[in-house]
C-alpha cells in the first residue's frame, strides 16, 4: 500500500453537495467542524431556524485530522491552575457523558469501545506533577499508578484508568449530520466579513453573498473575525505530526497513552494499527516540516506507514477552552488545547444552553468565558505569543525549504513532473512569508497557521483569501 499524505479519517468523509438557498436564520453557525455540527445538533429541538456556513467541505478541516482520543487523562492537566482543575475535569466527564449518550440514544455505529488510558512522564522532575494529579482525578474516575512500558522509553511514573474509549470520529459525526433536520448547510462558502445592522448579523462571503441571522456562532478553529479580542495575543498555535500504520510494539492494543513532557509521545490504536503523534511544536518555533515528519517516519514505533499528516491546535494561555457569549447574541467556542473531542461536546452544549436559556450546562460559563481576567502567568504567555509570531515572521523570510523565490511578491515550486506552481508569497492575513510544506505539499504560514494548496487555494485560516496568481504557469 502506498503511503497517503492525509489522515486515516479522510477515507470516512462522505461526498456532500450542500447548496441551499435560504439566507435568513435565527442562528447562524460559521464553521462546519465538530463544534459547529454539535452546536446545531444540540439546537435541533429548539424550533429555531439554523444555518451552517462552511468554508470548504464539512468535517474536512481540523476535525478530520485529530487523533480522537476519548480520555480524561490529558497532558494539559498539569498546566491548569489548581483552583480550576476540578471544574475542568468535571466538564470533561460531562463531555464524555454527552458523547456516550448521543451514541446510545441515536444508535450510532462508530467503532466505539472500551479502552485503557495512560498518562506518563519520562522525566524525574515531572513525577511530582503526575502524583499531584491523582487525588483530583480520583474525585471523578478511578485511577491507579502503573508500570506502563513503551519501547525505548524510560518511563518514570504513570497513571492508568479504565474509564477511556476508542472511536472513529468521522463515522460518529456523519450520523450526527443526518439528524440536523432544522439546519440548512452551505459548503464552499467563505465568510470574509461579519457586520451588525439593526440587531441583525450579516455574514458576507467572498462571492458577494449575504446571510442574515438574529444570533451568530463562531465555531472555527481560529476565530479570524474577532480582532477586538486580540486572538494572536491570547492563543498560540501548536502543530503536531502523525503517522498511522503497522507496529512492532509489544503492548496491549486496547490502550491509548500520552506523556506530559516537552518531547511528546502520543499513541492510540485503530483497527489494530497504531496512530502515533510526536514532534509537537509551536508553529513559529521551527519551520522545517520535513524534519518533524522524519521523527514520525524514522521512529521505532511504526514499521510501515499507511497515512502521514499534520494537525494544528489552538493553545490558550491558561489551557482552558474559550466558550461563551462575546457580545449580545454573538457566541464563540474554540481553544481546545489539543483535546477537542470531549471539549467540543461540553462547549457546544454551553452555547446551546445560552441561546435557549437552558441552565443545564451553564455551570462552566465562568470557567470558559472569553473575557477572562488576565493573571500574571497568562500575561507572560501573552508576551511569548507576540514573540513567537514575530519569530515566525522572521523565519519565514530566511527559510527557503526547497522553494524558488523569484521576486519579493511571488513564490514558485516545481514538482517531479516539471510543473510550475506560482503563488503570492505573502499570507493575506498579516503578510507573513509563506513556507512550502514538502510532505503535504501545502504553502504554510509560520506565524498564524494559514494553509493553502499548491495552486494557492485557501485550506484553513485565519486567512480569508487565496494566494492564487492571476496567471497559471503550466
BELPEZI-V203960 format. One line per field, one symbol per residue. ss: DSSP state (H for helix, E for strand, C for the rest). phi: phi as a letter, one per 40 degrees, with the letter a starting at -180 (. if undefined). psi: psi as a letter, one per 20 degrees, with the letter a starting at -180 (. if undefined). A space follows every 10 residues. Layout:
ss: ???
phi: ???
psi: ???
This chain:
ss: CCCECCCHHH HHCCCCCCEC CCCEEEEEEE CCCHHHHHHH HHCCCCCCCE EEECCCCCCC CHHHHCCCCE CCCCHHHHHC CHHHHHHHHH HHHHHHHHHH HHHHHCCCCC CCEEEEEEEE ECCHHHHHHH HHHHHHHCCC CCCEECCCCC CCCCCCEEEE EEEEEECCHH HHHHHHHHCC CCEEEECCCC EEEEEEECCE EEEEECCCCE EEEEEEEECC CCCCCCHHHC HHHHEEEEEE EEEEEEECCC CCCCEEEEEC CCCCEEEEEE CCEEEEEEEE EECCCCCCHH HHHHHHHCCC CEEEEEEEEE EEEEEECCCC CEEEEEECCE EEEECCCCCH HHHHHHHHHH HHHHHHCCCC CHHHHHHHCC CCCCCHHHHH HHHHHHHHHH HHHHHHHHCC CCCECCCCCE EEEECCCCCE EEEECECCCC CCEEEEECCC CEEEECCCCC EECCCCCEEE CCCCCCCECC CCCC
phi: .ccbcacccd cccccbacac bcbbacbbbc hbcccccccc ccbcbcgccb bbbbcbbdgc cddcbccgcb accbccdcbc ddcbccccdc ccccccccdc cdccccfcca fcacabbbba bbbdcbdccc cccdcccccb acbacbbcbb dgbcccaabb accaababcc dccdccdccc cbbbbbbfbc cbabbbbfgb cbcbbccgcb bbacbbbcbc dbcccbcccf cdccbbbbbb bbbbicabdc bcccbbaabb ccccbbbaba fgbcbbbafc accccabccd cccccccccc cbcabcbbab bbbcbccbgb cbaiccbdgb baaagcfgbc cccccccccc ccccccgccd bccbdccbdc cccccccccc ccccdccccc cccccccccc fgbccbacbb bbbbcccgcc bbbccccccb gcccbccccc fbcbcccbgc bbcdcgccba ccdbbcbccc bcbc
psi: pqpplrqhih iipqpqmpmr iqiprgpppo okahggghgh gijhjijqoq qpophdqpji chhiiqhlqn qhnqhihiip qgiigghggh hhghgggggh gggghilpok kprqrpqqpr qjphijghgg hhhghghiih qprqqrlpqp pjpnphqqqq qimrrqqohh gghhhghiim ikpppprloo piqprppljp pooprijjqp pqqhqqpokq goniimhhil hhhirrpppq ppqpaqqjpm rpjlrqqqrj rgopopqrqp ljqpoppakp qphihqjnhg hghhhggjri hphqphqprr qpqporhjkq qopapgrpjp qqoaljljmh ghhhghghhg ghhggikpjg jiijgghjqh mqqorgghgg hghhggghgh ghgghhgipg lkqoojriiq qqppaijjpp oprphppifk kqpqqpoigi lqpqpigjjq qqrhjjppgq aiqjqrkqqh pqp.
